[in-house]
Amino acid sequence: MVALAALTACDVQNGQFVTAGPETVTTAPVAQAATPAAYIQTFDGTPNRTFTALGDIEIEVSKLTAFHPDPTREDALERLRQEASKRGADAVINVTVGAPRVVPLSWASRKVTGTAVKF
């Protein structure tokens, strides 16, 4: 009898359980589609529009051997866009791209940093 009384206060709406009153309604968050990496904008500074910062990104792009070409600025920016897309960003602001340099375990590496944002 108690179980029947407990079940009468339950309802299913849009695939979610709802009990008693509106204060106990739970809804699933609506997932937004990630912006494809090709559409991620990059800014050297801060744009003149409202945004929400999602976090800093730091990427290293390296060449495998001495015979491979040094990573280009575009290589670094492409990897930055890919990471920003994974984080759900629309753009990356305050982007800085370092010069190629020799680092341990790589013949040349280029560092790129920025802040992922959502407009």
N, C-alpha and C positions, 0 to 999 in steps of 0.2 A: 504494500500500500504506500509506503514511504517512497519507494522507487518510482511508482506511478505519479506521485505528487511532484517529485523532482523533475521528471520528464515533461510534465505538462507546462512547466515554466520555460522549456527550451524550444527554440525554433531555429531553422536553418534558412539563412538569407544570403544569396550570392555565394554559396559554398562556405559560409562562415557560421559558426554557432553563435546564437544570440540568446542571452538569458535575461529574464526579469525586466529590465528597463534599459533605456538608451545609454546609461552610464556604463553598462557592461558590454556594449557592442564592440567587437573586434573586427578590424578589416585588414586585409592584406595590403601592403604598400604596392603601388602601381610602379612597375619597373619601367624606366625610360630606356629606349634604345640608345646604345653607345654611339657617339659620333665617330664615323669612320676616320681612320688616321689621316687619310688624304684631305679631309675637310677641317682638320684641327688647324686653327690659326696660331701663328707665333708672333709675339711682339717683343721688341728689344726693351721697351719701357712698359708703362702702364696705360691701357686704353682709357678713353674718356667715356666709359659706360659702366653701369653697375655690374658687379660680378661677385661671386662667392668663391673664395679660395678653397681648393680641395687639398692642397699640400704641395710641398716642394718636391721636385724631381731632379735627380742627379744621375747622369748616364755617362759611361765611358765607352767609346767606340775604338776598337783596336784592330790592327792588321795582324795576320797570323804569322807571316814570315817576313824576312828582309826583302823578299822578292815581290810581295804584294804592294800595291800603291798605298800611300798614306790615306787615312780616312779623311774625307772631305767635309766641309761645313754642311753640305746637303745630307751626307750620310748621318752625321750627328743629329741634324734636325729631324730626319725621318725616324730615327730611333726614339727621339724625344716625343714626336707625335704618336708613335705606337704606344708608348707608356702612358701618355695622357689619355688616349682612347680607352685603354684598359681601366683607367680610373674614372671614366665617365665625364671627362672634361670636354669643353667646347674650344678651349684655347690654352696657350701657355704664355704667361707674361714674364717680363724681366729676364728674358733669355740671354744667356752669355755662352759663347762658344770659344773654348780655348784653342791655342795653337797645338799642332801635333808635337808630341814629346816622347822620348824614350822612357819607358817604365819597366819595372821588373816583370818578366814573363811576357813581354810584348815588345816588338820592335818599334812601334809607334802607337800612341794613344791620343785621343782627343776627348776632352771632357766638355759636356754641355749641361747647363743647369737652368732651371726656371721654376715657375709656380703654376701648377695646373689650376684652372678656374672654370667655373660654370657661369654662363650669362643668363 
